[in-house]
Amino acid sequence: MTNSTRASARGAGKRRRLTAAAARVLHEQGVERTTIADIAAAAEVPVGNVYYYFKTKDELIQAALTEHAGHLAELTGELDKLPDPLQRLKALVDAWVGQRDIAARYGCPTGTLAVELDKRAEGGLDLEAGKVIRLLLDWTERQFRELGLPDCGDLALTFVGAYQGMSLLANALRDPEIMTRQGARLTRWLDSLADRDVPL
C-alpha cells in the first residue's frame, strides 16, 4: 500500500467516523445544542480537521441524515431476506421495540430531527429529513401491496405513524414499556389485516 493510498484510507475513516458521530450526537443532543466540536470529540477527530470534510454544521446534519438513510437501507435489506411480507413488517416492529430504551431517552432518530429542522428558518434540511421518512413509508407500502391489501399507502401511513407516536410518547414520558405495549398492539393489528376486522 502506497503512502497516498494509506492517507486516503485514513481520510475515509475520519469522514466515516464524523458521519456516524454526527448522527449519534445530533440524535442525543438535538441540532441547536450540538456544536461541531461536540461531533469532533465524539468521532475522536481534532476539531480543526472537521472542516476538511465538512465546511458547515449543515453539511454535518446532511451527513447524519445520509447515515440514517443508510441504516434504514441496511435494516430493510435484511428484512427483505424474509420470505413473507407480514413477517418483514412484524420483524420491523420487533426491531423498533428492541430500540425502546434509546427511543425513551431520545425519541426516533429521524422523526425528532425532522421536527427540529422544520422549526429552522433556513436550509431546507427539513425536506431532506422527510425524504428519509419517505423511504420507510415506500418500503412499508410495498409490503402491504405484496400482501394484496387495498389502500396500501394509507396502511403504510398508519403503520409508520404508530411507530412515530409510540416513540414520541415513550420519549415524552421516559417510559420504554410504551414501545413494548404499543409494539405488541401493532403486531396484533398486522395479524388482523387479513380479516380486516380489528381497527388499530
N, C-alpha and C positions, 0 to 999 in steps of 0.2 A: 504493500500500500504506500503510495507516494505521500509526501507531506501535504500537498494540496487536497488529496482525497481524504486524509485524516482531518484536515481543517474543515472541509466541507461536511464530513460526518459529525464533527463536534458542533458545528453551527446548526445543523439539522436537529441534533439532540437538544441544544439550547432552545431553539424555536419550539420544539415539541413540548419541552418542559414548561415553557412560558404559556403555551396554549392550554395545557392541562391545568396549570396553576390558575390561569385566568378564569376558566370555567368553575373551578372549585371555590376560589376566593370570592368571586362575584356572587355565587350562589349563597355562600355563608354570610357575607357582609353587605351585599347589595351594591348597586352601582355607585351611589353617592358617597358611601363610606369607604369605598375601595380606592386606593391610590396605586399608581404604577409601582411605587416602592413596595407596597404590600405584595403585589404579584411577583415582583423580582425576588423578594425574600422567600416566598413560598416555593418558587422554582429554583432557589439557590443559584441565582444568576445575579452578578453585580448590576445595580440599577442603571449604571451608565451604558451597559451592554444592551439593555432592553431596546433602546432607541435604534439600534442597528437593525432590529427585526420588526419593531412596531413603532411608528412615529408618534402615535397618539393613543390616548386611552380608548377612544372609539374603535381603533383598529384592534385593540386587545378584546374589546367587547365582541366585535365581529368574529374574532378568532374563537372566543368562548362559545358563541352560537354555532360556529362550524364544528366545534368539539361536541356539543350536544347533538347536532345532526349526525355526527359520526357514531356516537354511542347508540343513537336510535337505530341507525342503519345496521350496526353490529347486532343489536338485540333482535330486531325483526328478521335479520338474515338467519339467526339461529332458530327463531320461531318458525320460519318458513320451512325448516327441515322436518317439522312435524307434519304427518300426513293429512291431518284433518283441520279445517279452518276453525272449528269450535275448540279443538284442543289448543290451537295457537292463541285464540283470544283468551281462553282460561289461563294459559301459561303466562300471558302478558299481565293478567290480573295478579297472578302469583308473584311475578317479578315486582310489580308495584308494591304489593304488601310486604315483600322482602326488604323493601327500602323504607319501611314505615318509620323507623327511628330517625332517619335523615329527613323524611317528609315532615315529621312532627317538629323537628328543630328548625328546618329552613324552608319548607314548602317544596313544590315541584320546581326543579331547576329552570326549565324553560318557561313555565307559567308565571313564576314570580318575576323573572327577568322581563318577560313581555309586558307585564303590568307596570313595572317600574320604568321601563323605557318609554312606554306610552305617555308618561307624565312629563317627559322631557320636551322642551320646546323645539329642539333641533335634532338633526341627524338622520331620521328615517330608519334607525335601527329597530324601532318597534315593529316595522313591517318585516324586517329580517327575522325577528323572533317569531312572528306569525307564520313565516314560511316553514319553520321547524315544526310547529304545531300542525300545520297543513300536511306535512309528511306523515305524521302519525294518523291524522284523520283519513288520508288517502289509503294508507295500508289497512286500517281498520275497515274502511268501506269495502275494500277488495275481499276481506274475509267474509263479511256479511253477504256480498254478492256470490261468492263461492258456495255459501250455504243455501243459495236460491231464495233468499228473503227479499220481500219488497221494501221500498223506502230505505235502501242501504245507506244513503247519505245521512238521513235523519237518525238511523240507528247508530251510525258512527259518531254523530254529534252527541247523542245521549250517552254513549259509552265513554267517550273521551271527556265529556262534561262531568260525568260521575267521578272520574278519576281526579279531575281538577278540583271538584268540590270537596272530595274527601281529603285531598292533600291540603287544601286551604283550611278546612276545619281542624284537621289534625295539627296543623301548624299554629292556628289561632288559639286552640285550646291546649296545645302542648300534650296531646294525647295520641300516641301511636296506635292505640287499640281501635281508634276510629277507622284507621286504614284496614285493620283486620276485620272488623264487623262489616264495614261497607264493601270490602273486597268479597266477603262471603255472599253478601246480598247481590253484588254484581254477577258473581258466578251463578247463583241461582237464577237470576234473570236470563243469563245466556242459555242455561239449560231449558228454560221455559219457552224460548223463542220458537222452537219447532211447533209447539201447540198454540202459541200466541195468546195464552190465557192470562198470564201474570204480568201486570204492569210493573215498571221499575218503581 
